[in-house]
Amino acid sequence: MESLENVLKHPVFEAVAAVAQEKGVAAYAIGGFVRDLLLHRPSQDIDIVVVGNGIELARAAAARLGRCKVSVFKNFGTAMFRYNGMEVEFVGARKESYRADSRKPIVEEGTLEDDQKRRDFTINALAISLNAADYGRLIDPFGGIPHLDERLIRTPLEPGITFSDDPLRMMRAIRFASQLNFRIDEGTFRAIRENRERLKIISTERIVDEFNKIMLSPEPSKGILLLDDAGLLELFFPELTALKGVERVDGTGHKENFLHTLTVLDTLSLYSRDLWLRWAALLHDIGKPATKKYIRGQGWTFHGHNHVGERMTARIFGRLKLPQNEKMRYVQKLVNLHMRPIVLAEEVVTDSAVRRLLFDAGDDIDDLMTLAEADITSRNEEKVKRFLHNFQIVRQKLKEVEEKDSIRNFQPPISGEEIIATFNLPPCRLIGEIKNAIKEAILEGVISNNYDEAKAYMFKVAEELLKELPEKE
């Protein structure tokens, strides 16, 4: 991020300052842009607060900059335009009051001070004057600058009122702590705990939007542990908190699956910023509480937790209003397959097993391997080292088999239509049996994945199946 002096020479600020002076109103850059500027973080959004008509000033500034289309949102009293990749939003200074049953405020015109008081946190209440008399002056009524230095999240006003008025701010406090690696002021965090039930008036979409930002932070576990400590996580994600705890029978306990899951998520996040791969890491063991069983002589088992987790993923995505499309199916697939590479790494890596893994994972094989490697969290360093070494062998084998057999996104060389035409068959179960026999032969390495060998094998299989057909009937 540029220095404050250089930023203030930006055409947007110069245009806003000029039209504000012409119209006799005061204008200020405020909020996240100022915070990120002081933290030397990149930002593409500029918020301008106007002590007067924000929409009118937006139109005038856009006209001065030339060919900027202004979008007006009259219900909110805001306007926005884009300029050279920057999104610039204008709003009139306002003060707010709230009803107990809603986070939607009663809004009135206000001063800059009123506007700063309504901000969620001190670090977001910082403003820079764009007025001729004191152009570039930092305005910090609540100690936001010292709090940036202390890496501290604190509300400008009494935190209980702040969070009761707008409970989404509780999620935002934790999101900023996670994104910026800040700590939350003790009194502020206590108020989050005390007001946690207020989160129930917030829409699922708004909650999950904040949660996804936590998921995309450098170390997602930081935010998730804060959500749990504050009592918020169980309100919207009980399946995740169900992973907590260790049960013991005959002195034998199982892995603490909540902390394990967060370790896997953090480890994977070192290698990928893909939100949906991170969701797969978060949900990979979500089926364990439902499948947990203690068997004397064997210990704890979670048999089938991957299949249960796959089904739970669909329910969780539905309840949390997450996408019900290929993104959900991608997460389901990885949850279902997440143990397969680990099993492969424990055994002799056969071509057949590698072909089947490639067949089932398709183009998602690399993501699956990344997830499986992150899932190795044993305290036994030698065991981890051995598994990771074996994973490199599996990766090499995957590459070799794919180059030789082209199994990824496998399409059968022989279609059902060709089987029907060749043997003059009506649509029936026999066609599927022949197709499946060809697929199994390719996956087992009996024949290569090419048309000529598949066709020859089709005749061989069909001959055997057709002989049996009268006996079955």
C-alpha positions as CSV (number, residue, x, y, z in Angstrom):
1,M,0.0,0.0,0.0
2,E,1.3,3.5,-0.9
3,S,2.1,6.2,1.7
4,L,-0.7,8.5,2.9
5,E,0.8,11.4,1.1
6,N,0.9,9.5,-2.3
7,V,-2.6,8.1,-1.8
8,L,-4.0,11.6,-1.3
9,K,-2.8,12.5,-4.7
10,H,-5.1,9.8,-6.2
11,P,-7.5,11.3,-8.8
12,V,-10.5,10.0,-6.8
13,F,-9.6,12.0,-3.7
14,E,-8.6,15.1,-5.7
15,A,-12.0,14.9,-7.5
16,V,-14.0,14.4,-4.3
17,A,-12.1,17.3,-2.5
18,A,-12.8,19.6,-5.5
19,V,-16.5,19.0,-5.8
20,A,-17.0,19.0,-2.0
21,Q,-15.5,22.5,-1.8
22,E,-17.6,23.6,-4.8
23,K,-20.8,22.4,-3.0
24,G,-19.8,23.6,0.4
25,V,-20.0,20.1,2.1
26,A,-17.5,18.1,4.1
27,A,-16.2,14.8,2.9
28,Y,-14.0,12.1,4.4
29,A,-12.4,8.8,3.5
30,I,-13.4,6.4,6.3
31,G,-13.4,2.8,7.5
32,G,-11.7,-0.2,6.0
33,F,-9.7,1.8,3.4
34,V,-8.1,3.9,6.0
35,R,-7.4,0.9,8.3
36,D,-5.8,-1.0,5.5
37,L,-3.8,2.0,4.3
38,L,-2.2,2.3,7.8
39,L,-1.7,-1.5,8.0
40,H,0.0,-1.4,4.5
41,R,-2.6,-3.9,3.2
42,P,-4.0,-3.7,-0.4
43,S,-7.5,-2.4,-0.7
44,Q,-9.8,-1.9,-3.7
45,D,-12.7,-0.3,-1.9
46,I,-12.9,3.4,-0.9
47,D,-15.7,4.5,1.4
48,I,-16.5,8.3,1.4
49,V,-18.8,9.8,4.1
50,V,-20.3,13.1,3.3
51,V,-21.8,15.6,5.8
52,G,-24.6,16.3,3.3
53,N,-26.0,14.5,0.2
54,G,-23.7,11.5,-0.6
55,I,-25.5,10.6,-3.8
56,E,-25.2,14.1,-5.2
57,L,-21.5,14.3,-4.4
58,A,-21.0,10.9,-6.0
59,R,-22.5,12.0,-9.3
60,A,-20.5,15.2,-9.3
61,A,-17.2,13.4,-8.5
62,A,-17.9,10.8,-11.2
63,A,-18.6,13.5,-13.8
64,R,-15.4,15.2,-12.9
65,L,-13.4,12.0,-13.3
66,G,-15.2,11.3,-16.6
67,R,-17.2,8.3,-17.9
68,C,-17.9,6.7,-14.5
69,K,-21.3,5.0,-14.3
70,V,-22.9,5.8,-11.0
71,S,-25.1,3.2,-9.3
72,V,-27.6,4.7,-6.8
73,F,-29.2,2.8,-4.0
74,K,-31.9,5.3,-2.8
75,N,-33.2,2.9,0.0
76,F,-29.8,3.0,1.6
77,G,-28.9,6.6,0.7
78,T,-25.7,5.4,-1.0
79,A,-24.1,5.6,-4.5
80,M,-21.2,3.8,-6.0
81,F,-18.9,4.0,-9.1
82,R,-15.8,2.2,-10.3
83,Y,-12.6,4.0,-11.3
84,N,-9.5,2.2,-12.5
85,G,-10.2,-0.9,-10.6
86,M,-11.3,0.9,-7.4
87,E,-14.9,0.7,-6.1
88,V,-15.8,4.0,-4.6
89,E,-18.9,4.2,-2.4
90,F,-20.6,7.4,-1.0
91,V,-23.0,7.8,1.9
92,G,-24.3,10.7,3.9
93,A,-23.1,11.0,7.5
94,R,-25.8,9.5,9.7
95,K,-26.6,8.4,13.2
96,E,-28.5,5.2,14.0
97,S,-30.8,3.7,16.6
98,Y,-32.0,0.2,16.8
99,R,-35.1,-1.8,17.9
100,A,-34.6,-4.9,20.0
101,D,-36.0,-7.3,17.4
102,S,-34.0,-6.2,14.4
103,R,-30.5,-5.3,13.2
104,K,-32.0,-2.8,10.8
105,P,-31.4,0.7,12.2
106,I,-33.6,3.8,12.3
107,V,-31.3,6.2,10.4
108,E,-31.1,10.0,10.6
109,E,-28.8,12.6,9.2
110,G,-25.8,13.2,11.4
111,T,-22.3,14.6,11.8
112,L,-19.0,12.9,11.1
113,E,-18.8,12.2,14.9
114,D,-22.2,10.6,14.8
115,D,-21.1,8.5,11.8
116,Q,-17.9,7.4,13.5
117,K,-19.8,6.4,16.7
118,R,-22.0,4.0,14.7
119,R,-18.9,2.1,13.3
120,D,-18.3,-1.4,14.6
121,F,-14.7,-1.1,15.8
122,T,-12.3,1.6,16.6
123,I,-9.9,0.5,13.8
124,N,-12.8,1.0,11.4
125,A,-13.8,4.4,12.7
126,L,-10.7,6.1,11.4
127,A,-11.3,8.9,8.9
128,I,-9.1,11.1,6.6
129,S,-10.3,14.7,5.8
130,L,-10.7,15.5,2.1
131,N,-11.5,19.1,2.9
132,A,-9.4,22.1,1.9
133,A,-8.9,23.4,5.4
134,D,-7.3,20.2,6.7
135,Y,-6.8,18.0,3.7
136,G,-5.2,14.7,4.7
137,R,-5.7,15.0,8.5
138,L,-6.3,11.7,10.3
139,I,-9.4,11.8,12.6
140,D,-9.3,9.2,15.3
141,P,-11.8,9.9,18.1
142,F,-11.6,6.4,19.7
143,G,-7.9,5.5,19.7
144,G,-8.0,3.4,16.5
145,I,-4.4,4.1,15.6
146,P,-3.0,2.9,19.0
147,H,-5.3,-0.2,18.6
148,L,-3.7,-0.9,15.2
149,D,-0.3,-0.8,16.8
150,E,-1.5,-3.0,19.6
151,R,-3.3,-5.3,17.1
152,L,-6.5,-5.0,19.1
153,I,-10.2,-5.3,18.2
154,R,-12.4,-3.0,20.4
155,T,-15.8,-1.3,19.9
156,P,-16.0,2.5,19.9
157,L,-18.9,2.5,22.3
158,E,-20.1,0.2,25.1
159,P,-19.7,-3.3,23.5
160,G,-22.9,-4.7,24.9
161,I,-24.9,-2.1,23.1
162,T,-22.8,-2.4,20.0
163,F,-23.5,-6.2,19.7
164,S,-27.1,-6.1,20.8
165,D,-27.9,-3.4,18.2
166,D,-26.2,-5.3,15.4
167,P,-25.3,-8.9,16.4
168,L,-23.5,-9.5,13.0
169,R,-20.7,-7.4,14.5
170,M,-19.9,-10.3,16.8
171,M,-19.1,-12.4,13.7
172,R,-17.2,-9.4,12.2
173,A,-15.1,-9.0,15.4
174,I,-13.9,-12.6,15.1
175,R,-13.5,-12.4,11.4
176,F,-11.2,-9.3,11.7
177,A,-9.2,-11.0,14.5
178,S,-8.7,-14.0,12.2
179,Q,-7.9,-12.1,9.0
180,L,-5.6,-9.6,10.6
181,N,-4.2,-11.8,13.4
182,F,-5.5,-9.3,16.0
183,R,-6.7,-10.1,19.5
184,I,-10.1,-9.1,20.8
185,D,-10.3,-6.8,23.8
186,E,-11.3,-8.7,26.9
187,G,-14.4,-6.6,27.6
188,T,-15.4,-6.7,24.0
189,F,-15.1,-10.5,23.9
190,R,-17.1,-10.8,27.1
191,A,-19.9,-8.8,25.5
192,I,-19.9,-11.2,22.5
193,R,-20.4,-14.2,24.9
194,E,-23.2,-12.3,26.8
195,N,-25.0,-11.4,23.6
196,R,-24.4,-14.6,21.6
197,E,-28.1,-15.5,21.5
198,R,-28.8,-12.3,19.6
199,L,-27.1,-14.0,16.6
200,K,-30.4,-15.8,16.0
201,I,-31.9,-12.7,14.5
202,I,-29.2,-12.6,11.8
203,S,-29.9,-14.3,8.4
204,T,-28.0,-17.5,7.7
205,E,-26.6,-15.9,4.5
206,R,-25.0,-13.0,6.5
207,I,-23.5,-15.4,9.1
208,V,-22.1,-17.8,6.5
209,D,-20.6,-14.9,4.5
210,E,-18.6,-13.9,7.6
211,F,-17.7,-17.5,8.3
212,N,-16.4,-18.0,4.7
213,K,-14.1,-15.0,5.2
214,I,-12.8,-16.7,8.4
215,M,-12.3,-19.9,6.4
216,L,-10.2,-17.9,3.9
217,S,-8.1,-16.2,6.5
218,P,-4.4,-17.3,6.8
219,E,-5.0,-19.5,9.8
220,P,-8.8,-20.4,9.9
221,S,-8.6,-22.2,13.2
222,K,-7.9,-18.9,15.0
223,G,-11.4,-17.6,14.1
224,I,-13.2,-21.0,14.5
225,L,-11.8,-21.4,18.0
226,L,-12.9,-17.9,18.9
227,L,-16.4,-18.7,17.6
228,D,-16.4,-21.8,19.7
229,D,-15.1,-20.0,22.8
230,A,-17.7,-17.3,22.4
231,G,-20.6,-19.8,22.1
232,L,-21.5,-18.7,18.6
233,L,-20.3,-21.8,16.6
234,E,-22.8,-24.2,18.2
235,L,-25.6,-21.8,17.2
236,F,-25.1,-22.2,13.5
237,F,-22.8,-25.2,13.1
238,P,-23.7,-27.8,15.7
239,E,-22.3,-30.7,13.5
240,L,-18.8,-29.1,13.9
241,T,-19.0,-28.7,17.7
242,A,-20.2,-32.3,17.9
243,L,-16.7,-33.4,17.0
244,K,-15.4,-32.0,20.3
245,G,-14.2,-34.2,23.2
246,V,-12.6,-37.5,23.8
247,E,-14.6,-40.5,25.1
248,R,-12.8,-43.3,27.0
249,V,-13.7,-46.9,27.5
250,D,-11.5,-49.3,29.4
251,G,-8.9,-46.5,29.6
252,T,-8.8,-46.2,25.8
253,G,-9.7,-42.9,24.2
254,H,-10.0,-41.8,20.6
255,K,-8.5,-38.8,18.8
256,E,-9.9,-35.4,19.6
257,N,-11.6,-34.9,16.3
258,F,-12.5,-31.2,16.6
259,L,-8.9,-30.1,17.1
260,H,-7.6,-32.6,14.6
261,T,-10.0,-31.1,12.0
262,L,-8.8,-27.6,12.7
263,T,-5.2,-28.8,12.3
264,V,-6.0,-30.4,9.0
265,L,-7.7,-27.2,7.9
266,D,-4.7,-25.0,8.9
267,T,-2.2,-27.4,7.3
268,L,-4.2,-27.5,4.0
269,S,-4.5,-23.7,4.1
270,L,-0.7,-23.4,3.8
271,Y,-1.0,-24.9,0.3
272,S,-4.4,-23.7,-1.0
273,R,-6.7,-20.7,-0.9
274,D,-9.5,-22.6,-2.5
275,L,-12.6,-22.0,-0.3
276,W,-14.3,-25.3,-1.3
277,L,-11.1,-27.4,-0.7
278,R,-10.9,-25.8,2.7
279,W,-14.6,-26.8,3.3
280,A,-13.7,-30.4,2.3
281,A,-10.9,-30.3,5.0
282,L,-13.4,-28.9,7.6
283,L,-16.0,-31.6,6.8
284,H,-13.7,-34.6,6.1
285,D,-14.4,-36.2,9.5
286,I,-17.9,-34.7,10.1
287,G,-19.4,-38.2,10.1
288,K,-17.3,-39.5,13.0
289,P,-19.7,-38.7,15.9
290,A,-22.5,-40.7,14.1
291,T,-20.3,-43.7,13.4
292,K,-18.2,-43.8,16.6
293,K,-18.1,-47.3,18.2
294,Y,-15.9,-49.1,20.7
295,I,-15.1,-52.7,20.1
296,R,-13.3,-54.6,22.8
297,G,-10.0,-55.9,21.6
298,Q,-10.0,-53.5,18.6
299,G,-10.5,-50.1,20.2
300,W,-12.5,-47.2,18.7
301,T,-13.8,-47.4,15.1
302,F,-15.5,-44.9,12.8
303,H,-16.5,-47.3,10.1
304,G,-18.2,-45.7,7.1
305,H,-17.7,-42.1,8.5
306,N,-16.7,-41.0,5.0
307,H,-20.0,-42.1,3.5
308,V,-22.0,-40.6,6.3
309,G,-20.0,-37.4,6.0
310,E,-20.8,-37.3,2.3
311,R,-24.5,-37.4,3.1
312,M,-24.1,-34.9,5.9
313,T,-22.3,-32.5,3.6
314,A,-25.5,-32.1,1.5
315,R,-27.6,-31.4,4.6
316,I,-25.1,-28.9,6.0
317,F,-24.8,-27.1,2.6
318,G,-28.6,-26.9,2.4
319,R,-29.1,-25.5,5.9
320,L,-26.3,-23.0,5.7
321,K,-27.5,-21.8,2.3
322,L,-24.2,-22.8,0.6
323,P,-24.2,-23.6,-3.1
324,Q,-26.3,-26.6,-4.1
325,N,-24.3,-27.3,-7.3
326,E,-21.0,-28.6,-8.5
327,K,-19.2,-26.9,-5.5
328,M,-21.2,-29.0,-3.0
329,R,-20.7,-32.2,-5.1
330,Y,-16.9,-31.5,-5.2
331,V,-16.8,-31.2,-1.4
332,Q,-18.9,-34.4,-1.1
333,K,-16.6,-36.3,-3.4
334,L,-13.5,-35.3,-1.4
335,V,-15.2,-36.1,1.9
336,N,-16.1,-39.5,0.6
337,L,-12.7,-40.3,-0.9
338,H,-10.4,-38.6,1.7
339,M,-9.2,-41.9,3.2
340,R,-8.4,-43.7,-0.1
341,P,-4.9,-42.2,-0.6
342,I,-4.0,-42.9,3.0
343,V,-5.0,-46.6,2.6
344,L,-3.0,-46.6,-0.6
345,A,0.1,-45.2,1.1
346,E,-0.1,-47.9,3.8
347,E,0.0,-50.8,1.3
348,V,1.9,-51.8,-1.8
349,V,0.9,-49.4,-4.5
350,T,-0.6,-51.4,-7.3
351,D,-1.5,-50.1,-10.8
352,S,-5.0,-51.4,-10.3
353,A,-5.6,-49.4,-7.0
354,V,-4.1,-46.3,-8.6
355,R,-6.4,-46.7,-11.7
356,R,-9.5,-47.0,-9.4
357,L,-8.5,-43.9,-7.4
358,L,-7.9,-41.9,-10.6
359,F,-11.3,-43.2,-12.0
360,D,-13.2,-42.1,-8.8
361,A,-11.4,-38.8,-8.3
362,G,-11.1,-37.6,-11.9
363,D,-9.8,-34.0,-12.2
364,D,-10.0,-33.6,-8.4
365,I,-7.2,-36.1,-7.8
366,D,-4.6,-33.4,-7.0
367,D,-6.9,-31.7,-4.5
368,L,-7.7,-35.1,-2.9
369,M,-4.0,-35.8,-2.5
370,T,-3.4,-32.4,-0.9
371,L,-6.3,-33.1,1.6
372,A,-5.0,-36.6,2.4
373,E,-1.5,-35.3,3.1
374,A,-2.9,-32.6,5.4
375,D,-4.8,-35.3,7.2
376,I,-1.6,-36.9,8.5
377,T,-1.5,-35.2,12.0
378,S,0.1,-37.9,14.2
379,R,2.4,-36.7,17.0
380,N,4.7,-39.5,15.9
381,E,7.2,-37.7,13.7
382,E,8.5,-40.9,12.2
383,K,5.0,-42.0,11.2
384,V,4.3,-38.7,9.6
385,K,7.6,-38.8,7.7
386,R,6.9,-42.3,6.5
387,F,3.4,-41.4,5.3
388,L,4.5,-38.3,3.5
389,H,7.3,-40.3,1.8
390,N,4.7,-42.9,0.7
391,F,2.4,-40.2,-0.6
392,Q,5.2,-39.1,-2.9
393,I,5.4,-42.6,-4.3
394,V,1.6,-42.6,-4.8
395,R,1.8,-39.2,-6.6
396,Q,4.5,-40.6,-8.9
397,K,2.5,-43.7,-9.5
398,L,-0.6,-41.6,-10.3
399,K,1.4,-39.7,-12.9
400,E,2.8,-42.8,-14.5
401,V,-0.6,-44.6,-14.7
402,E,-2.4,-41.6,-16.0
403,E,0.2,-41.1,-18.7
404,K,0.0,-44.8,-19.7
405,D,-3.8,-45.5,-19.3
406,S,-5.6,-42.1,-19.4
407,I,-8.0,-43.1,-16.6
408,R,-8.7,-39.6,-15.3
409,N,-12.3,-38.7,-16.4
410,F,-12.5,-42.1,-17.9
411,Q,-15.0,-42.6,-20.7
412,P,-15.7,-46.2,-21.8
413,P,-14.2,-47.0,-25.3
414,I,-17.4,-48.9,-26.1
415,S,-20.8,-47.2,-25.8
416,G,-24.1,-48.9,-25.0
417,E,-25.4,-48.0,-28.4
418,E,-22.5,-49.9,-30.1
419,I,-23.3,-53.0,-27.9
420,I,-27.0,-52.8,-28.9
421,A,-26.1,-52.5,-32.6
422,T,-23.4,-55.3,-32.5
423,F,-25.6,-57.9,-30.8
424,N,-29.0,-56.7,-32.0
425,L,-30.2,-56.4,-28.4
426,P,-33.1,-54.5,-27.0
427,P,-32.4,-52.1,-24.1
428,C,-31.7,-54.5,-21.1
429,R,-29.6,-55.3,-18.1
430,L,-27.1,-57.3,-20.2
431,I,-25.8,-54.1,-21.9
432,G,-24.9,-52.6,-18.6
433,E,-23.2,-55.8,-17.5
434,I,-21.0,-55.8,-20.7
435,K,-20.1,-52.2,-20.2
436,N,-19.2,-52.7,-16.6
437,A,-17.1,-55.8,-17.4
438,I,-15.1,-53.7,-19.9
439,K,-14.6,-51.0,-17.4
440,E,-13.5,-53.5,-14.7
441,A,-11.0,-55.1,-17.1
442,I,-9.4,-51.8,-17.9
443,L,-9.2,-50.8,-14.2
444,E,-7.7,-54.1,-13.3
445,G,-5.2,-53.9,-16.2
446,V,-6.5,-57.0,-18.0
447,I,-6.8,-54.8,-21.2
448,S,-5.5,-51.4,-22.1
449,N,-7.8,-48.4,-22.3
450,N,-8.2,-48.3,-26.1
451,Y,-11.0,-49.1,-28.5
452,D,-9.5,-52.2,-30.2
453,E,-8.7,-54.2,-27.0
454,A,-12.1,-53.1,-25.5
455,K,-14.0,-54.3,-28.6
456,A,-12.2,-57.7,-28.6
457,Y,-13.0,-58.0,-24.9
458,M,-16.6,-57.0,-25.5
459,F,-17.1,-60.1,-27.8
460,K,-15.5,-62.4,-25.2
461,V,-17.7,-61.1,-22.4
462,A,-20.8,-61.1,-24.5
463,E,-20.3,-64.6,-25.6
464,E,-20.0,-65.8,-21.9
465,L,-23.0,-63.7,-20.8
466,L,-25.2,-64.7,-23.7
467,K,-24.5,-68.4,-22.9
468,E,-25.8,-67.9,-19.4
469,L,-28.8,-65.9,-20.4
470,P,-31.2,-68.9,-21.1
471,E,-30.2,-70.5,-17.8
472,K,-31.1,-67.3,-15.9
473,E,-34.4,-67.1,-17.6
